[in-house]
Amino acid sequence: MKDTDTKHLSADEWDELNFPRPEVQDFDRVVERAISRRGFLGGVLAFGSGAAVMGTGLLKGTTAMAQPASRFPFTPIAAQTDNTVHVPEGYSWKTLVRWGDPLFPDAADAWNPQTGVSVEMSDRVFGENTDGMELFNIDGREIIVINSEYTNREVNLPHATDGVPTGLDDVRILQNFQGVSVMEIAEGPDGWAVVVDSPYNRRIHHNTPMTFSGPAAGHDLLKTEADPTGMASLGTFNNCGSGRTPWGTYLTCEENFNGYFGANGDLPGGMVGDGFRRYGIGADGWGYDYHKWDARFDVAANPNEPHRAGYIVEIDPANPDSTPVKHTALGRFKHENAAYAIAADGRVAVYMGDDERGEFMYRWLSRDVYVPGGDTSTLLVEGELSVAVFEDDMTGRWVPLTPATTGMDAAHIAVFTRMAASRVGATTMDRPEWIAVHPNAAEAYCCLTNNSRRGALTDAGTVRTNAGGDPMTVNAVNPRETNNYGQIVRWRPMGGDHAAEGFTWDLYVMAGNPTVAEGPYAGTANINAGNLFNSPDGMVIDSTGLIWIQTDGDDSNEGDFAGMGNNQMLAGDPVTGRIERFLTGPNGCEVTGLCWSSDRRTMFVGIQHPGDNGGNWPDFGDSLARSAVIAVKRTDGGLVG
């Protein structure tokens, strides 16, 4: 944390400042015990069928780590520290769309390089800080749907001191820059571009009408003076990662929604007040100052409004007139992304991470089976939400969150999901972020980004706990007392069935730096001087089985992070464990969001907050910095990935 001025804090730092989390997670204890049982990393980090086990030396010398690079369709690149994008030889990149680019003909001149976009045009242009994205082919047309997670206020409000809103117009600008952009794209002689007059183009933001489904829909906890039905929500917030359904809809994930709310009076008490503390909702907000100009965000006057955010939201990209649906059955927490799998009996499983230190990993399992072309209306509404418990014998189980297991009714479980998960003893984790399901194998992966604030005990000598009182210590899945680097955990459902209660687990990789550290801080054997990275965040597994890992970490390139350079995207082989660097972003950015064109000859990659270290990518000159999505292609026109 650089300082205590909230306008300069990240969402995680702001939450830590106001609602301190314990430094050690249950998952760390699990990994620690597993390591002590099996020897340093032996058996805890395994690849493929388990024949190659890290810690045994099988990934060194002439075996997995020395296999030819032909599994990777590119020559790995070196770490970079400059202010542009780098891709391998034989590949090229070009900007597809930037913050402020028009999505509709009337916004053709909306962008001004020095002043940004006016309030009148702020919902007619591509949003800010791109994140999760998915591509849909609808009647032969390429429709890409892209999240805009948050705003860089000092960039987006250049006329306001330190980016602090001065009135409702400034608030509306920020509200409109966030949310989701649905847009048609097409490839022409000059590359990919937005089809600005497409009927599919649509902006969804903080004031877009939405509805609820599931056990909390219409409940008193969701009712407000403006919406006494508890069914008509406005807006989707802090849209981080994404997902898709097998029936062709887009899932956008509400993550750090808490920072948009503040109070002009006293905070509520009782269970609502307990929920505010657990979810990090305070009087000051996170610098957006919505509550000072838009009464909907003043929790002293509207204490139920935060209960209407923090969900998985389903959007139909094929129908621009459709109303987005917030699915309360999938729980309310800081959703990172949503990754689906089809169980052996045809039911739909959706895996989700809660991106905060000391929180949990969840699974939704539908009651009904998915039938292509059939009725899908119940698949995200009727079913069972469960939470993960990891054991140090490298097994785990999904514990249902039901009235019987939690002592809470279904609506309260949906709204206060974190508290329900604490009641059943779920395993606290190091910021579970993106989850990816392997398309060709019964396994899934979760990025545990980092936990730089962990320590074995508090200053008073007691075990640290999260906001729900759950212990946070070193364990098998979170094995390092100070986790600056992060790791990726993998699990395999029993019997290869994503509906199974039990699973086995291992660690695919522990990021580290063998050039400056030893032991667990050096990382696992698949980490070397040529592929150093930290804080794995985004993750997608392509149709060939390659794991694409995107980072959001320390890019100082010094000290513990020497040799890592800028944030980047790497490709990993889940069988051998080999990991190679494919792309680096401009200094100060996060690389996040990934999808492919229908023919797989173009890869679309998101570059978020490129101006964080003072740069002004991609326009340079005297232009404001602009987050953007780039299109990566092979110069020979071949498949990418």
Secondary structure as UniProt FT lines:
FT   HELIX           6..8
FT   HELIX           11..18
FT   HELIX           26..38
FT   TURN            40..44
FT   STRAND          46..47
FT   TURN            48..51
FT   STRAND          52..53
FT   TURN            54..59
FT   TURN            61..62
FT   HELIX           64..66
FT   HELIX           69..71
FT   TURN            89..90
FT   STRAND          91..98
FT   TURN            99..100
FT   HELIX           105..107
FT   TURN            108..109
FT   TURN            113..115
FT   HELIX           119..121
FT   TURN            122..123
FT   STRAND          130..138
FT   TURN            139..140
FT   STRAND          141..148
FT   HELIX           153..156
FT   TURN            158..159
FT   HELIX           161..163
FT   HELIX           168..177
FT   STRAND          179..188
FT   TURN            189..190
FT   STRAND          191..194
FT   TURN            196..197
FT   TURN            199..200
FT   STRAND          202..204
FT   TURN            206..207
FT   STRAND          209..213
FT   TURN            215..218
FT   HELIX           220..222
FT   TURN            228..229
FT   STRAND          232..234
FT   STRAND          239..244
FT   TURN            246..247
FT   STRAND          250..254
FT   HELIX           257..260
FT   HELIX           270..279
FT   TURN            285..286
FT   HELIX           290..293
FT   HELIX           295..297
FT   TURN            299..301
FT   TURN            303..304
FT   HELIX           305..308
FT   STRAND          312..315
FT   TURN            317..318
FT   TURN            320..321
FT   STRAND          325..327
FT   HELIX           328..330
FT   STRAND          335..342
FT   TURN            344..345
FT   STRAND          347..354
FT   STRAND          357..359
FT   STRAND          361..369
FT   TURN            372..373
FT   TURN            377..381
FT   STRAND          383..390
FT   TURN            392..393
FT   STRAND          395..400
FT   HELIX           403..406
FT   HELIX           410..415
FT   HELIX           417..423
FT   TURN            424..425
FT   STRAND          429..430
FT   STRAND          432..437
FT   STRAND          444..448
FT   TURN            452..453
FT   TURN            459..460
FT   TURN            467..468
FT   STRAND          474..475
FT   STRAND          487..493
FT   HELIX           494..496
FT   TURN            498..499
FT   STRAND          502..510
FT   TURN            514..516
FT   HELIX           519..522
FT   TURN            525..526
FT   TURN            529..530
FT   STRAND          536..541
FT   TURN            543..544
FT   STRAND          547..551
FT   HELIX           559..561
FT   TURN            562..563
FT   STRAND          568..572
FT   TURN            574..576
FT   STRAND          579..584
FT   TURN            587..588
FT   STRAND          590..596
FT   TURN            598..599
FT   STRAND          602..608
FT   TURN            610..613
FT   TURN            617..619
FT   TURN            621..622
FT   STRAND          628..634
FT   TURN            635..636
//
